[in-house]
Amino acid sequence: MVTFSTRLVLRFAALVLAVLATGCASALHKASQRFADNLSTAILSEDDPGTVRDGVPAYLLLIDGLIHGDPQNAGLLLAGANLYGAYAGGFVGETGRAQRLAQRAFDYARRAACARGSTLCEAQAQPFEPFAAAVAQASRKDLDLLFGLASAWAGCIQQNSGDWDAIADIPKVQVLLERVIALDGQYQDGTPYMYLGVLQSLRPASLGGKPELGRAAFEHAIALSGGRNLMAKTLYAQYYARLVFDQELHDRLLREVLAAPTDAPRLTLINTLAQQRAQALLDSGKDYF
């Protein structure tokens, strides 16, 4: 049976073929990028995670095809990284598959850096100090690349949390996020702070972690989104409150998430997923604390 999402893919594929027939490469480039941007907005505005879970795989294949035809299009590569990373982190329960998809997201983000001609292209494989020096050279025009690389890298680390080589890259992800914040402290309404909060709350202070910096980062993320990004509160409870065994904070944050409206520009899907996770955390918290 041909589903609605499949029909949309076929319709766009027909458009791509029509543009190709005209020989107008610049029009194809713009159409592909516009489609990727519109797709991202539509997915983030969806209030039914099941629709996204069932429909997105078709678009992953389509994005792969567009990238195959235009492999130096940094915008498409970043769109692919974002889509693969979000799908792996939000909808895939099988560990091996989630790792493969997160790795694809990271590979696309790294290729975007090279397609953009960024100093980060070669610096990623270097030790921390030269990597940090390359990040420091990035300017505001690189914000999407910095954040796209950081989020894809963080997702890959999360899916490989038992791999110490992956864990060792956390400082590089942190420096990317810190550069984003230095260039634009309100970027994506504080989402970089949310990522920093998670990274800084992965280990207790006794093992070298900095959970109080994580707490401050989560608070910044919540304030900058005006409380609209419910995932910030959910992750605050999951990573910080559980780490320091603060059940009162844990339960308060999760109840606030469950009581809040989910509808917000480009946040509806994330907020819906945040509420689902919040309920699961609240239920399991009875045994955790």
Backbone as CSV, one residue per row, in Angstrom:
resi,resn,N_x,N_y,N_z,CA_x,CA_y,CA_z,C_x,C_y,C_z
1,MET,0.840,-1.190,0.000,0.000,0.000,0.000,0.880,1.246,0.000
2,VAL,0.506,2.233,-0.802,1.274,3.471,-0.870,0.780,4.417,0.205
3,THR,1.614,4.751,1.173,1.222,5.625,2.270,1.307,7.083,1.845
4,PHE,0.734,7.955,2.698,0.761,9.386,2.412,2.193,9.897,2.321
5,SER,3.057,9.449,3.270,4.442,9.918,3.262,5.162,9.446,2.003
6,THR,4.843,8.214,1.557,5.474,7.713,0.342,5.053,8.535,-0.864
7,ARG,3.763,8.916,-0.909,3.298,9.739,-2.030,4.032,11.069,-2.070
8,LEU,4.283,11.657,-0.880,5.014,12.924,-0.843,6.430,12.750,-1.379
9,VAL,7.072,11.639,-1.003,8.419,11.370,-1.493,8.416,11.245,-3.005
10,LEU,7.456,10.484,-3.534,7.388,10.293,-4.986,7.105,11.616,-5.702
11,ARG,6.262,12.432,-5.101,5.945,13.722,-5.714,7.192,14.610,-5.780
12,PHE,7.941,14.642,-4.673,9.153,15.460,-4.693,10.193,14.882,-5.646
13,ALA,10.284,13.546,-5.692,11.218,12.923,-6.624,10.893,13.307,-8.057
14,ALA,9.580,13.377,-8.377,9.176,13.787,-9.724,9.616,15.219,-10.001
15,LEU,9.514,16.086,-8.977,9.961,17.469,-9.138,11.456,17.524,-9.407
16,VAL,12.226,16.726,-8.636,13.670,16.700,-8.832,14.011,16.262,-10.249
17,LEU,13.332,15.225,-10.730,13.597,14.741,-12.088,13.255,15.804,-13.120
18,ALA,12.178,16.548,-12.878,11.809,17.596,-13.816,12.869,18.688,-13.870
19,VAL,13.394,19.042,-12.710,14.442,20.061,-12.672,15.698,19.563,-13.362
20,LEU,16.028,18.291,-13.096,17.200,17.710,-13.753,17.066,17.755,-15.269
21,ALA,15.840,17.536,-15.744,15.625,17.525,-17.185,15.905,18.882,-17.811
22,THR,15.749,19.948,-17.041,16.019,21.280,-17.566,17.503,21.587,-17.556
23,GLY,18.275,20.791,-16.835,19.715,21.022,-16.750,20.074,22.185,-15.844
24,CYS,19.132,22.609,-15.012,19.372,23.780,-14.155,19.848,23.316,-12.790
25,ALA,21.160,23.214,-12.607,21.731,22.697,-11.366,21.449,23.617,-10.191
26,SER,21.506,24.935,-10.410,21.288,25.857,-9.298,19.859,25.760,-8.788
27,ALA,18.893,25.541,-9.673,17.503,25.394,-9.254,17.334,24.127,-8.435
28,LEU,18.004,23.054,-8.837,17.941,21.804,-8.085,18.528,21.980,-6.698
29,HIS,19.660,22.679,-6.641,20.329,22.927,-5.362,19.381,23.669,-4.418
30,LYS,18.730,24.723,-4.931,17.826,25.515,-4.109,16.588,24.721,-3.728
31,ALA,16.057,23.940,-4.682,14.874,23.131,-4.387,15.179,22.087,-3.328
32,SER,16.330,21.458,-3.425,16.722,20.436,-2.456,16.865,21.035,-1.068
33,GLN,17.535,22.193,-1.000,17.752,22.829,0.297,16.429,23.305,0.901
34,ARG,15.558,23.870,0.049,14.262,24.336,0.538,13.428,23.167,1.055
35,PHE,13.471,22.056,0.333,12.743,20.868,0.772,13.263,20.386,2.123
36,ALA,14.578,20.325,2.269,15.161,19.859,3.528,14.757,20.768,4.684
37,ASP,14.780,22.080,4.457,14.403,23.026,5.509,12.927,22.885,5.880
38,ASN,12.064,22.779,4.847,10.632,22.646,5.098,10.306,21.323,5.790
39,LEU,11.030,20.266,5.407,10.820,18.967,6.029,11.146,19.028,7.520
40,SER,12.258,19.657,7.847,12.660,19.784,9.248,11.596,20.523,10.049
41,THR,11.084,21.629,9.507,10.056,22.407,10.193,8.786,21.591,10.379
42,ALA,8.386,20.850,9.337,7.168,20.047,9.420,7.290,18.957,10.481
43,ILE,8.437,18.296,10.525,8.633,17.220,11.500,8.615,17.772,12.918
44,LEU,9.308,18.884,13.146,9.379,19.457,14.480,8.033,19.998,14.948
45,SER,7.128,20.254,14.013,5.806,20.786,14.350,4.753,19.697,14.489
46,GLU,5.135,18.451,14.269,4.196,17.325,14.335,3.885,16.964,15.790
47,ASP,2.596,16.717,16.070,2.215,16.387,17.448,1.951,14.899,17.658
48,ASP,2.193,14.094,16.620,1.995,12.648,16.741,3.315,11.936,16.453
49,PRO,4.054,11.554,17.490,5.344,10.888,17.269,5.238,9.643,16.406
50,GLY,4.097,8.949,16.466,3.934,7.747,15.659,3.997,8.041,14.170
51,THR,3.427,9.160,13.765,3.484,9.550,12.359,4.924,9.796,11.930
52,VAL,5.680,10.454,12.785,7.088,10.728,12.474,7.879,9.427,12.431
53,ARG,7.657,8.566,13.423,8.381,7.297,13.472,8.147,6.472,12.212
54,ASP,6.905,6.445,11.736,6.573,5.633,10.570,6.960,6.304,9.254
55,GLY,6.927,7.643,9.224,7.131,8.339,7.967,8.549,8.761,7.664
56,VAL,9.332,9.040,8.695,10.668,9.595,8.478,11.622,8.668,7.719
57,PRO,11.594,7.337,7.906,12.537,6.506,7.153,12.519,6.735,5.647
58,ALA,11.348,7.013,5.082,11.286,7.296,3.648,12.073,8.554,3.311
59,TYR,12.002,9.546,4.200,12.725,10.794,3.953,14.216,10.651,4.203
60,LEU,14.597,9.744,5.091,16.022,9.478,5.280,16.626,8.965,3.972
61,LEU,15.910,8.054,3.317,16.388,7.543,2.031,16.427,8.640,0.980
62,LEU,15.434,9.522,1.009,15.402,10.612,0.039,16.564,11.575,0.264
63,ILE,16.816,11.924,1.519,17.944,12.810,1.832,19.249,12.165,1.384
64,ASP,19.386,10.846,1.615,20.574,10.134,1.148,20.735,10.292,-0.359
65,GLY,19.626,10.149,-1.088,19.682,10.272,-2.544,20.071,11.673,-2.994
66,LEU,19.517,12.690,-2.323,19.862,14.072,-2.674,21.338,14.346,-2.397
67,ILE,21.845,13.825,-1.287,23.260,14.020,-0.954,24.146,13.287,-1.958
68,HIS,23.719,12.101,-2.352,24.487,11.347,-3.353,24.612,12.139,-4.654
69,GLY,23.552,12.863,-5.005,23.592,13.642,-6.232,24.282,14.981,-6.095
70,ASP,24.451,15.452,-4.862,25.076,16.758,-4.626,25.946,16.647,-3.372
71,PRO,27.035,15.867,-3.438,27.795,15.497,-2.239,28.542,16.633,-1.559
72,GLN,28.657,17.783,-2.203,29.353,18.921,-1.600,28.395,19.988,-1.088
73,ASN,27.124,19.654,-1.005,26.115,20.592,-0.520,26.093,20.531,1.008
74,ALA,26.767,21.484,1.656,26.888,21.466,3.116,25.527,21.563,3.799
75,GLY,24.627,22.339,3.210,23.296,22.474,3.796,22.546,21.156,3.823
76,LEU,22.611,20.407,2.727,21.964,19.096,2.684,22.619,18.120,3.653
77,LEU,23.936,18.171,3.732,24.650,17.285,4.653,24.251,17.558,6.101
78,LEU,24.108,18.832,6.455,23.688,19.169,7.812,22.241,18.756,8.052
79,ALA,21.394,18.910,7.029,20.004,18.470,7.164,19.947,16.962,7.387
80,GLY,20.785,16.227,6.640,20.848,14.785,6.823,21.344,14.413,8.210
81,ALA,22.347,15.137,8.693,22.871,14.884,10.039,21.792,15.111,11.092
82,ASN,21.056,16.207,10.949,20.016,16.527,11.925,18.903,15.482,11.912
83,LEU,18.483,15.082,10.708,17.376,14.148,10.598,17.761,12.759,11.117
84,TYR,18.923,12.277,10.723,19.386,10.974,11.191,19.598,10.982,12.712
85,GLY,20.201,12.058,13.211,20.462,12.133,14.642,19.185,12.162,15.460
86,ALA,18.204,12.958,15.004,16.943,13.047,15.728,16.196,11.720,15.714
87,TYR,16.223,11.038,14.573,15.516,9.762,14.466,16.181,8.695,15.343
88,ALA,17.505,8.655,15.318,18.224,7.671,16.134,17.972,7.890,17.619
89,GLY,17.989,9.152,18.035,17.842,9.452,19.454,16.423,9.378,19.968
90,GLY,15.443,9.620,19.086,14.064,9.708,19.556,13.179,8.525,19.258
91,PHE,13.568,7.683,18.275,12.619,6.675,17.820,13.177,5.262,17.677
92,VAL,14.469,5.075,17.855,15.061,3.759,17.637,15.474,3.156,18.967
93,GLY,14.878,2.013,19.294,15.186,1.368,20.556,16.280,0.324,20.466
94,GLU,16.498,-0.219,19.277,17.518,-1.252,19.088,18.903,-0.616,19.112
95,THR,19.746,-1.059,20.033,21.044,-0.411,20.240,21.900,-0.391,18.980
96,GLY,22.062,-1.530,18.336,22.924,-1.592,17.159,22.453,-0.678,16.044
97,ARG,21.151,-0.655,15.809,20.604,0.201,14.744,20.758,1.674,15.112
98,ALA,20.471,2.015,16.363,20.613,3.406,16.800,22.059,3.874,16.640
99,GLN,23.006,3.002,16.929,24.417,3.355,16.768,24.759,3.617,15.307
100,ARG,24.240,2.788,14.404,24.519,2.974,12.975,23.936,4.293,12.462
101,LEU,22.721,4.587,12.882,22.073,5.822,12.417,22.768,7.056,13.001
102,ALA,23.158,6.985,14.276,23.876,8.100,14.897,25.222,8.308,14.225
103,GLN,25.875,7.222,13.837,27.148,7.328,13.134,26.960,7.977,11.767
104,ARG,25.852,7.636,11.085,25.567,8.279,9.796,25.392,9.789,9.986
105,ALA,24.682,10.168,11.048,24.493,11.592,11.339,25.838,12.278,11.551
106,PHE,26.710,11.649,12.319,28.023,12.226,12.605,28.865,12.314,11.326
107,ASP,28.812,11.285,10.500,29.568,11.298,9.244,29.104,12.434,8.337
108,TYR,27.795,12.639,8.264,27.277,13.734,7.434,27.726,15.094,7.983
109,ALA,27.707,15.251,9.300,28.135,16.528,9.896,29.609,16.789,9.613
110,ARG,30.440,15.747,9.712,31.868,15.908,9.422,32.089,16.242,7.952
111,ARG,31.338,15.611,7.079,31.458,15.913,5.653,31.013,17.347,5.360
112,ALA,30.025,17.832,6.105,29.575,19.215,5.929,30.702,20.191,6.246
113,ALA,31.474,19.886,7.294,32.605,20.746,7.648,33.616,20.801,6.510
114,CYS,33.850,19.669,5.871,34.808,19.633,4.767,34.235,20.323,3.527
115,ALA,32.943,20.127,3.273,32.309,20.769,2.117,32.300,22.283,2.270
116,ARG,32.198,22.750,3.515,32.184,24.192,3.789,33.598,24.767,3.737
117,GLY,34.619,23.894,3.690,35.996,24.375,3.687,36.440,24.869,5.045
118,SER,35.801,24.361,6.100,36.098,24.801,7.456,37.411,24.192,7.959
119,THR,38.083,24.929,8.832,39.293,24.394,9.471,38.964,23.185,10.335
120,LEU,37.675,23.007,10.665,37.261,21.856,11.470,37.333,20.553,10.688
121,CYS,37.451,20.639,9.370,37.495,19.431,8.554,38.649,18.538,8.983
122,GLU,39.843,19.083,9.042,41.024,18.290,9.406,41.239,18.234,10.915
123,ALA,40.727,19.238,11.627,41.018,19.345,13.058,40.321,18.282,13.907
124,GLN,39.243,17.692,13.388,38.460,16.762,14.199,39.273,15.567,14.695
125,ALA,40.227,15.127,13.884,41.030,13.956,14.258,42.262,14.337,15.064
126,GLN,42.478,15.626,15.306,43.658,16.079,16.028,43.418,16.085,17.534
127,PRO,44.482,16.173,18.335,44.323,16.272,19.791,43.517,17.506,20.182
128,PHE,43.150,17.557,21.452,42.224,18.596,21.896,42.725,20.010,21.638
129,GLU,43.976,20.298,21.956,44.462,21.677,21.862,44.368,22.240,20.437
130,PRO,44.892,21.557,19.416,44.731,22.093,18.058,43.267,22.110,17.612
131,PHE,42.481,21.168,18.100,41.058,21.178,17.764,40.403,22.427,18.341
132,ALA,40.672,22.718,19.611,40.093,23.897,20.253,40.542,25.176,19.551
133,ALA,41.781,25.209,19.074,42.281,26.381,18.355,41.510,26.573,17.050
134,ALA,41.185,25.472,16.370,40.416,25.562,15.130,38.995,26.045,15.408
135,VAL,38.402,25.551,16.485,37.051,25.976,16.852,37.021,27.471,17.156
136,ALA,38.076,27.960,17.798,38.145,29.375,18.166,38.169,30.293,16.948
137,GLN,38.536,29.756,15.787,38.575,30.560,14.564,37.206,30.699,13.907
138,ALA,36.239,29.902,14.333,34.915,29.922,13.717,34.207,31.244,14.021
139,SER,33.426,31.697,13.050,32.684,32.950,13.195,31.184,32.686,13.164
140,ARG,30.389,33.738,13.239,28.932,33.596,13.291,28.374,32.868,12.066
141,LYS,29.033,32.999,10.937,28.535,32.321,9.733,28.669,30.798,9.852
142,ASP,29.426,30.352,10.835,29.635,28.917,11.041,28.731,28.330,12.123
143,LEU,27.791,29.114,12.634,26.978,28.651,13.752,26.249,27.347,13.447
144,ASP,25.633,27.257,12.251,24.895,26.037,11.935,25.821,24.835,11.852
145,LEU,27.024,25.042,11.353,27.995,23.955,11.259,28.489,23.544,12.641
146,LEU,28.826,24.508,13.477,29.305,24.218,14.827,28.272,23.423,15.619
147,PHE,27.031,23.895,15.568,25.997,23.224,16.354,25.606,21.888,15.737
148,GLY,25.555,21.829,14.404,25.235,20.560,13.752,26.262,19.492,14.064
149,LEU,27.544,19.872,14.044,28.612,18.932,14.365,28.548,18.522,15.832
150,ALA,28.320,19.494,16.716,28.263,19.199,18.149,27.109,18.263,18.477
151,SER,25.922,18.530,17.938,24.754,17.706,18.279,24.889,16.298,17.713
152,ALA,25.412,16.171,16.471,25.601,14.842,15.891,26.661,14.063,16.659
153,TRP,27.715,14.740,17.063,28.794,14.103,17.825,28.284,13.654,19.189
154,ALA,27.502,14.525,19.843,26.941,14.180,21.153,26.016,12.976,21.046
155,GLY,25.212,12.930,19.977,24.326,11.795,19.773,25.093,10.506,19.566
156,CYS,26.196,10.593,18.837,27.029,9.413,18.597,27.663,8.926,19.903
157,ILE,28.109,9.861,20.733,28.687,9.499,22.034,27.628,8.844,22.911
158,GLN,26.425,9.411,22.911,25.348,8.854,23.728,25.031,7.414,23.334
159,GLN,25.028,7.133,22.039,24.712,5.782,21.572,25.875,4.804,21.789
160,ASN,27.049,5.334,22.114,28.227,4.497,22.344,28.823,4.794,23.718
161,SER,27.948,4.950,24.699,28.386,5.394,26.024,29.296,4.389,26.731
162,GLY,29.343,3.150,26.239,30.238,2.168,26.842,31.617,2.139,26.216
163,ASP,31.827,2.978,25.212,33.101,3.042,24.490,33.916,4.209,25.038
164,TRP,35.028,3.901,25.698,35.815,4.959,26.325,36.453,5.885,25.294
165,ASP,36.703,5.400,24.094,37.219,6.273,23.039,36.187,7.330,22.676
166,ALA,34.927,6.929,22.656,33.855,7.891,22.375,33.727,8.890,23.525
167,ILE,33.736,8.402,24.757,33.622,9.271,25.924,34.750,10.298,25.958
168,ALA,35.927,9.899,25.498,37.090,10.796,25.522,36.891,12.013,24.633
169,ASP,35.920,11.967,23.716,35.677,13.099,22.815,34.733,14.142,23.406
170,ILE,34.217,13.895,24.601,33.274,14.845,25.203,33.844,16.260,25.294
171,PRO,35.116,16.464,25.701,35.645,17.834,25.757,35.593,18.556,24.403
172,LYS,35.738,17.821,23.306,35.653,18.451,21.993,34.226,18.924,21.702
173,VAL,33.255,18.126,22.088,31.862,18.534,21.902,31.558,19.751,22.765
174,GLN,32.070,19.744,23.977,31.839,20.886,24.866,32.414,22.177,24.289
175,VAL,33.606,22.112,23.728,34.215,23.327,23.205,33.448,23.836,21.983
176,LEU,32.868,22.933,21.208,32.013,23.347,20.087,30.781,24.097,20.601
177,LEU,30.134,23.539,21.617,28.941,24.171,22.177,29.273,25.504,22.828
178,GLU,30.395,25.562,23.511,30.804,26.816,24.156,31.094,27.898,23.122
179,ARG,31.628,27.499,21.957,31.869,28.475,20.896,30.555,28.987,20.321
180,VAL,29.577,28.090,20.176,28.256,28.523,19.710,27.686,29.566,20.656
181,ILE,27.769,29.289,21.950,27.236,30.222,22.948,27.997,31.537,22.945
182,ALA,29.330,31.462,22.762,30.136,32.691,22.724,29.746,33.558,21.528
183,LEU,29.402,32.929,20.419,29.035,33.673,19.209,27.595,34.162,19.256
184,ASP,26.718,33.388,19.881,25.303,33.755,19.968,24.715,33.088,21.210
185,GLY,24.656,33.843,22.292,24.202,33.295,23.563,22.752,32.870,23.580
186,GLN,21.981,33.248,22.551,20.569,32.877,22.494,20.280,31.935,21.326
187,TYR,21.304,31.299,20.802,21.137,30.431,19.635,20.113,29.330,19.920
188,GLN,19.141,29.216,19.007,18.059,28.225,19.116,17.439,28.220,20.511
189,ASP,17.229,29.414,21.031,16.552,29.582,22.327,17.181,28.751,23.439
190,GLY,18.522,28.653,23.408,19.233,28.020,24.519,19.490,26.537,24.378
191,THR,19.211,25.960,23.208,19.427,24.516,23.041,20.878,24.090,23.307
192,PRO,21.893,24.881,22.897,23.272,24.471,23.231,23.493,24.312,24.731
193,TYR,22.841,25.143,25.530,22.972,25.004,26.984,22.383,23.668,27.451
194,MET,21.299,23.234,26.810,20.692,21.954,27.184,21.671,20.802,26.935
195,TYR,22.350,20.837,25.781,23.345,19.814,25.489,24.489,19.862,26.502
196,LEU,24.945,21.076,26.832,26.016,21.206,27.818,25.577,20.658,29.172
197,GLY,24.335,20.900,29.535,23.831,20.394,30.799,23.929,18.885,30.884
198,VAL,23.580,18.213,29.785,23.675,16.755,29.760,25.127,16.310,29.879
199,LEU,26.004,16.897,29.069,27.404,16.480,29.059,28.081,16.691,30.409
200,GLN,27.718,17.776,31.097,28.354,18.080,32.372,27.717,17.325,33.538
201,SER,26.634,16.600,33.255,25.964,15.835,34.306,26.093,14.330,34.085
202,LEU,27.019,13.924,33.244,27.190,12.503,32.966,27.944,11.779,34.085
203,ARG,28.783,12.529,34.820,29.589,11.905,35.871,29.449,12.687,37.169
204,PRO,29.464,12.011,38.318,29.418,12.735,39.599,30.716,13.500,39.832
205,ALA,30.670,14.443,40.737,31.851,15.255,41.027,33.015,14.389,41.501
206,SER,32.718,13.291,42.187,33.772,12.418,42.699,34.577,11.745,41.595
207,LEU,33.996,11.689,40.384,34.684,11.081,39.242,35.089,12.120,38.198
208,GLY,35.171,13.370,38.624,35.626,14.420,37.726,34.535,15.160,36.987
209,GLY,33.283,14.815,37.253,32.175,15.516,36.609,31.958,16.900,37.215
210,LYS,31.128,17.692,36.546,30.838,19.040,37.025,29.324,19.258,37.037
211,PRO,28.634,18.502,37.885,27.168,18.559,37.860,26.586,19.927,38.170
212,GLU,27.261,20.739,38.988,26.697,22.054,39.286,26.767,22.974,38.065
213,LEU,27.791,22.785,37.229,27.812,23.505,35.952,26.690,22.991,35.057
214,GLY,26.414,21.697,35.156,25.300,21.131,34.408,23.982,21.744,34.844
215,ARG,23.801,21.892,36.144,22.568,22.508,36.659,22.406,23.923,36.121
216,ALA,23.486,24.701,36.161,23.425,26.078,35.669,23.091,26.111,34.183
217,ALA,23.667,25.176,33.419,23.402,25.124,31.981,21.931,24.808,31.710
218,PHE,21.370,23.846,32.442,19.954,23.521,32.265,19.072,24.725,32.601
219,GLU,19.416,25.434,33.667,18.631,26.613,34.050,18.677,27.678,32.956
220,HIS,19.849,27.863,32.347,19.982,28.808,31.230,19.093,28.373,30.067
221,ALA,19.115,27.080,29.738,18.321,26.568,28.617,16.836,26.820,28.843
222,ILE,16.375,26.561,30.063,14.954,26.764,30.383,14.584,28.237,30.285
223,ALA,15.445,29.104,30.830,15.161,30.542,30.812,15.138,31.096,29.393
224,LEU,16.100,30.690,28.566,16.194,31.235,27.215,15.052,30.774,26.314
225,SER,14.478,29.614,26.603,13.328,29.157,25.816,12.011,29.655,26.397
226,GLY,12.100,30.397,27.480,10.878,30.850,28.134,10.065,29.692,28.687
227,GLY,10.750,28.579,28.968,10.064,27.402,29.473,9.333,26.607,28.413
228,ARG,9.437,27.028,27.145,8.696,26.337,26.072,9.337,25.019,25.665
229,ASN,10.669,24.906,25.820,11.350,23.653,25.470,11.264,22.696,26.671
230,LEU,10.268,21.821,26.633,10.036,20.921,27.755,11.124,19.868,27.903
231,MET,11.837,19.584,26.813,12.894,18.589,26.898,14.007,19.051,27.830
232,ALA,14.214,20.347,27.937,15.261,20.854,28.833,14.964,20.450,30.278
233,LYS,13.712,20.566,30.689,13.349,20.174,32.055,13.414,18.655,32.237
234,THR,12.998,17.920,31.203,13.021,16.460,31.307,14.455,15.948,31.456
235,LEU,15.352,16.485,30.638,16.758,16.065,30.712,17.419,16.558,32.001
236,TYR,16.995,17.708,32.476,17.474,18.245,33.757,17.166,17.231,34.868
237,ALA,15.942,16.710,34.852,15.564,15.713,35.860,16.324,14.407,35.657
238,GLN,16.406,13.962,34.408,17.023,12.667,34.114,18.508,12.642,34.431
239,TYR,19.215,13.693,34.045,20.672,13.663,34.177,21.181,14.328,35.453
240,TYR,20.694,15.509,35.776,21.223,16.178,36.973,20.550,15.680,38.248
241,ALA,19.215,15.749,38.308,18.515,15.422,39.557,18.767,13.981,39.982
242,ARG,18.818,13.080,39.025,19.091,11.682,39.377,20.550,11.496,39.793
243,LEU,21.442,12.237,39.147,22.858,12.100,39.478,23.134,12.477,40.929
244,VAL,22.478,13.562,41.387,22.727,14.038,42.755,21.652,13.547,43.730
245,PHE,20.784,12.648,43.277,19.730,12.053,44.091,18.834,13.110,44.746
246,ASP,18.394,14.073,43.931,17.483,15.114,44.403,16.078,14.773,43.897
247,GLN,15.358,13.971,44.673,14.041,13.513,44.227,13.031,14.655,44.169
248,GLU,13.131,15.592,45.092,12.187,16.710,45.094,12.291,17.502,43.792
249,LEU,13.520,17.836,43.367,13.726,18.552,42.111,13.269,17.691,40.931
250,HIS,13.656,16.423,40.957,13.307,15.461,39.905,11.798,15.435,39.665
251,ASP,11.034,15.227,40.725,9.587,15.093,40.576,8.930,16.423,40.207
252,ARG,9.435,17.517,40.761,8.851,18.830,40.427,9.023,19.147,38.939
253,LEU,10.227,18.941,38.426,10.485,19.229,37.019,9.594,18.388,36.108
254,LEU,9.473,17.106,36.424,8.700,16.210,35.571,7.209,16.524,35.633
255,ARG,6.711,16.905,36.780,5.299,17.272,36.891,5.017,18.569,36.125
256,GLU,5.981,19.475,36.139,5.823,20.708,35.357,5.767,20.399,33.865
257,VAL,6.588,19.462,33.428,6.576,19.068,32.013,5.225,18.463,31.642
258,LEU,4.721,17.575,32.478,3.454,16.898,32.186,2.268,17.858,32.197
259,ALA,2.377,18.949,32.949,1.269,19.902,33.054,1.320,20.987,31.978
260,ALA,2.415,21.070,31.238,2.615,22.160,30.280,2.021,21.825,28.914
261,PRO,1.617,22.849,28.145,1.168,22.604,26.768,2.356,22.229,25.889
262,THR,2.131,21.378,24.911,3.225,20.929,24.036,3.363,21.781,22.787
263,ASP,2.323,22.496,22.410,2.315,23.231,21.149,3.208,24.464,21.230
264,ALA,4.252,24.500,20.400,5.171,25.638,20.324,5.892,25.560,18.982
265,PRO,6.212,26.698,18.358,6.874,26.674,17.055,8.146,25.838,17.064
266,ARG,8.221,24.844,16.168,9.379,23.973,15.987,9.739,23.182,17.243
267,LEU,8.826,23.106,18.202,9.101,22.374,19.442,8.008,21.356,19.776
268,THR,6.944,21.306,18.977,5.797,20.462,19.330,6.187,18.993,19.449
269,LEU,6.932,18.473,18.461,7.339,17.074,18.515,8.258,16.816,19.707
270,ILE,9.248,17.684,19.884,10.197,17.529,20.995,9.462,17.554,22.330
271,ASN,8.494,18.463,22.454,7.752,18.565,23.710,6.883,17.335,23.956
272,THR,6.302,16.797,22.891,5.492,15.591,23.030,6.357,14.416,23.494
273,LEU,7.535,14.292,22.887,8.469,13.240,23.316,8.949,13.487,24.741
274,ALA,9.138,14.767,25.096,9.580,15.105,26.455,8.545,14.661,27.480
275,GLN,7.268,14.841,27.155,6.231,14.417,28.093,6.198,12.894,28.235
276,GLN,6.388,12.183,27.131,6.411,10.720,27.213,7.569,10.245,28.093
277,ARG,8.732,10.859,27.901,9.894,10.478,28.708,9.692,10.891,30.161
278,ALA,9.080,12.051,30.378,8.850,12.537,31.745,7.966,11.568,32.517
279,GLN,6.928,11.042,31.870,6.050,10.104,32.557,6.797,8.828,32.916
280,ALA,7.621,8.344,31.985,8.399,7.131,32.258,9.384,7.356,33.397
281,LEU,10.021,8.523,33.437,10.972,8.831,34.508,10.268,8.961,35.855
282,LEU,9.091,9.577,35.832,8.336,9.737,37.080,7.930,8.371,37.614
283,ASP,7.509,7.491,36.726,7.098,6.147,37.156,8.289,5.354,37.708
284,SER,9.413,5.417,37.019,10.579,4.653,37.454,11.291,5.287,38.639
285,GLY,11.012,6.554,38.889,11.659,7.243,40.010,11.307,6.650,41.361
286,LYS,10.154,5.987,41.422,9.736,5.363,42.686,10.722,4.278,43.114
287,ASP,11.344,3.636,42.131,12.330,2.596,42.428,13.755,3.154,42.454
288,TYR,13.976,4.297,41.776,15.332,4.853,41.671,15.767,5.507,42.978
289,PHE,14.877,6.258,43.587,15.258,7.024,44.796,14.982,6.208,46.067
